[in-house]
Amino acid sequence: MTVTASARRKARHYAMQALYQWQMAGSSLNTIEAEFHADNDMSKTDVAYFRELFHGVAKNLDEVEGAYSQYLDRDVEELDPVSRALLRMSTYEMKNRVDVPYKVVINEAVALAKKFGPTDAFKFINGILDKVAAKERSVEVKADKG
């Protein structure tokens, strides 16, 4: 299957929901992943990307949270669960998937925040991810502003 933008978008959508569930329920990653495959039509989803985001965040949680928590005005635990899942996923993507432009990472996170997050969470997410991008993708950001 050729990886399309919409297949990646669905992967992010499901990964954010899976991370949310993992945060809230504390079930094992494999259990949650199996439930997602059973409960959703994954035929038009970049399943490998979903899996990488979901497992990658969990495996590298301290590193991921360390990369964005310095820009927060509160503790990570005080974030609403949707914003926390989005910041974790997007920061992982920013750090580990340099093949994906930072603007795409931010735009996708903002779109998911508008759909699932509390009112105005998208503005907060955008602000934090701009700072993460400036540090993690400094060359790309500077070239973009060139």
N, C-alpha and C positions, 0 to 999 in steps of 0.2 A: 504494500500500500504506500503510495506517495504521501508524504506528510504535508498536509495542507494547514493553512492558518486556522481554519475552523476546527480541525482535528486537535491542534495544539490548544485552542481556546477551550474546547471541551475537556481536554486533559487537565488544564488549570482549574476549570470549574469543579471537576470531580476531586482533584487533589485538595483544593481548598475545603470542600465539604468533608473529605476524609480526614484532613488534619483537624477540622472542627470536632468531628466525632471522636477522634483519638484524644483530643484535649478534654472533652467533656465526659466521655465514658471510660477512657483508660483501657479499652480493649486492646488486644495485640494487633500489630500492624497487619499481619497476615489474615486475621479474622475480619478486620474492617475491609481490607482489599477484596477478600472473597465475597463479602456482602455487597460491595459495589459492583462486582462482576455479575452477581446474581440478580441484583435489583435494578440495574441500568443497562440500556442498550449501548454497549461500548463499541459497536461496529464502526462508528464514524469518529472514534476517539483515538488519539495517539496514546495507546495503552502503555507503551514503553516510557513515554514522557510522564504520564500520570504516575507510574510506579517509581520513576527516578525522583520526581518531586516529593512524593509522599514519603518514601523510605529515606531519601537523602536528607530531608529536614529532620526527621527523627534521629537519624544516625549522627548528624552534625549539629544537634540542637544548641549546644553551648556556643559553638563558633558562630552559628547563624544569629542567635540572640545577641551575642556580643557585638556583632557588626551593626545592629540597628538600635539596641537599647540605649546607647550613649546619646542618642538624639531625642529620646522620649522625655516628656515632662512629668512622667509618673513611672512606677514600677511596671514591668512587663505583665505581672499578674493582675494589674488593675485595668489592663486593656480589655475591651469587650472581646469575646471569643472570635468573632469574625475578623476583626482588625488584627488580632494576634495571629490567626491562621494565615491571613494575607501577607502580613509583614514577614512571617517566617518563610513562607513559600517564595515570595518575591526576592527576599534577601538571598535565599539559597540560589535562586536562579541568577541573580546578579553576580554572585561570587563564583558559581560553578558552570554557568552556561554562557560563556563569552560569545558563542555563536549567535545568541539572541541579542539584538540591540537593546540597550538599556531603556530606550524610549518605549519599546514594545513591552518590556517587563512592567514598566510603570503604567502604561495605558491599560494593559490587561488587568492589573491590580485595581486601578481606579474604577474600571467598568464593573468588576466583581463587587467592589465596595459599594457602588451605587445601587447594585441589584440586591445585595444581601446584608450590607452593613447598616448600622444606625445612621440617622440623619447626619449629613455632613462628614461622615467618616472618610469619604473619598478625599476630602481636602487634607485631612490629617495624614492619610496614607500617602498621598502625593508628596506632601512636604517631607515626610520621613524618608521616602524612597529617593527623592531628589538628593538628599544629603548622603544616603548610602551610595548612590551612583557617583557622586562627586569624589568619594573616597575609593570605592571598589573599581570604578571604571573611569578614572581621572583622564586617561589618554583619550578615550572615546568621547567623553563629555567636552574636553577642551577642543578636540577636533571639530565637534559638532557646533560649538559656539564660535569657532574659528574666525 
